[in-house]
Amino acid sequence: MRNVDKYDEFVDLVHQAVYEVDELRACFDEDEYDMERYAPFIDALDASLRQLFDDIISGNYSGAGMGGDLPFMKIVNRFERDIPFRDLLKTINAAHRKGWR
């Protein structure tokens, strides 16, 4: 996990996480085991990340530095072992909790 230094970097990380979910979904087409592995959380994680990204883009995001976890952290905490980009999600959450410099 790394520190986020500015808002633009935060936005880029959230966009990257949305992309990672899309890539994870692409695994469904190639491996039935992956579908079973990711099915319990992929829709909720996708919705949560897209909502966050939409809030950022529309100017409705104002939660940085407030100290609380983002909604997707419940998913990360429960399915952490199965999320290949969990460190990215933790970095986004830490930036949300602490803000940036």
Secondary structure, 3 states (H helix, E strand, C coil): CCCCCCHHHHHHHHHHHHHHHHHHHHHHHHCHHHHHHHCCCHHHHHHHHHHHHHHHHHCCCCCCCCCCCCCCHHHHHHHHHHCCCHHHHHHHHHHHHHCCC
